[in-house]
Amino acid sequence: MNSPSNAGPESPLNSPTGAPAPIAETRPLYWSVRRELWENRSIYIAPLATAAVYLFGYLISLLWVPYSMRAMAALHSAPPLIVLAMPYSHAGMLTTVIAFIVGIFYSLDALYGERRDRTILFWKSLPVSDGTTVLSKAIIPLVVLPLLVFAITVPLQFIMRVLSMAGALISGGSAAAIWRQLPLFEMQVVLLYGLIVLALWHAPIYAWLILVSGYARRAPFLWAVLPPIAIGVFEKLALNTSHFGLLMQDRFFGFSAAAFDLTDKNGVPIDAHFIPLAQLAPGRFLSSPGLWIGLIVAAVLLLAAVRLRRYQGPI
Amino acid sequence: MTVIEARGLRKTFGTTIALDGINLRVEEGRILGLIGPNGAGKSTALNAILGLTPYHGELKVLGRDPWTERDQLMCDVCFIADVAVLPRWMRVWQALDYVAGVHPRFDRAKAEGFLAKTDIRRASKIRELSKGMVTQLHLALVMAIDARLLVLDEPTLGLDILYRKQFYDSLLNDYFDRSRTIVVTTHQVEDVQHVLTDLMFINRGRIVLDCSMEEFESRYVEVTVNPEKVVAARALKPIHERQVLGRGILLFDLKLSHVDRQQLAGLGEVRTPGIADLFVAVMGNQAGEAQGVAQ
């Protein structure tokens, strides 16, 4: 894991003048992200473990395939696409949900843990700005986790396909049919699109959690959750409306309506287990105010977190 | 060149005054000991110097404003707060990699060289190291950084005497030279007496003594007075008197008392006081003055 470091650090040191060699702006950021991954191994262990458990379960389920295939063959000439795609699509959804949960807990601890264990004094004794630090912590849920989900799901789905083809061969079915009928590449493109959409749409949620983690002196979870609930309850009591609640609901789940066409040409709802490429609506997503308002809010919250970290010491 | 310059440095926490308008000037190549009782304002002063806390007044460290330019300043300033701050989850090689990654003046080979002299293994987690080893590791990291100012806040707290001795020996032999500057706070003043070039006492947010060690040695004299001469000695206005094994030990400030060494030598055994003894004397007088009680 430390191989790149051996190549890198030597070069600036050997500068004969003794003056600090110019350090690339991105180097502290790169090492700060690395450090987050060292400290929070759940970032990659949780999705990996999920994938392993899922794969194991899928393997067991394959033992039943000969029966279900025969049953299905009795009904249709070929299994419907949705049935074929479902376990693959579930694999992607499950790792995404796990990554979301990891991201929530990571963000809640981001600027809290370093103050609680006093290591903030060590981090601040190095030439890494507060902006770089906060950015490196925001990069984890916004970039690293989505990429990890993709990097784990793609091989997972590939192994699943190989296993199911092997299963089909053993039970006398057609492996070629599975290869032909399952649009795995298309599903993976949709997954990637979905992950990007999700990260952008959820950015203000993570930014809020990071800000709270830098503010709370104890119980960051309560600080993060109780104020929105209080606002919602207050609005309901005082005005008998639930705009805030709907706003929150939209922030969590509104991405699907914003980024996908969930009905086909005839107005029939699409099964979310297989969304064809034609149903992606990137143009509508990029022009939806919800996206841009969310990103602006996220930027403001993160800037506040940067400013806050300057004042913060151990607690 | 001036490394630290503070004028009217002030910091309050609510109604508590932590720093009460301090003026401070530390030149390059000095080792300054900042000595004071708990809550005197030492750590607050260091935090201001390191850009960890906002303050009022003027403060320049290596020509920079620490509060607004902390990250650039930390290229030239190193800091060991106390042994607890190295992240306990980190492995030794990760600490080396990380500092090498973010610090432009870190010499990894040098740090590895220091570590080779210790029992610290690269694969160990910091939580697995003893307190002394954590300090050794932190010191190895810091000494491998070509910094101009090193700030040590109670660096040897909780260490046994061997580690403490080793700590200051390494600093003097392997690190310190005339182009570097060290500021250290500690309660273990006997450890640093022969390390310091300058001495500063701070109490209730004010500097109550500021002198070089040469000045300290020429100005303060401790006399173990022969019993029959105690009355004569007291007449010379010592700043402090204590009894050890039935003999009076009197501390004189030659600048205040208008006596010379010859005179004192006639009273008994003369030597340079320990910093701790002068500290007790100065702080005791302060407390006395504050309460309006004649000491």
Interface residues (C-beta under 8 A of the other chain):
Chain A: N2 S5 G8 P9 E10 P12 L13 G18 P20 A21 P22 I23 R27 P28 Y30 W31 S32 R34 R35 W38 E39 D117 R118 T119 L121 F122 K124 S125 L126 P127 V128 S129 D130 T132 R310 Y311 G313
Chain B: N47 L50 G51 L52 T53 P54 W67 R70 D71 Q72 L73 M74 C75 V77 C78 F79 I80 A81 A84 V85 L86 P87 R88 W89 M90 R91 W93 Q94 L96 D97 Y98 V99 A100 G101 V102 H103 P104 R105 F106 D107 R108 A109 D146
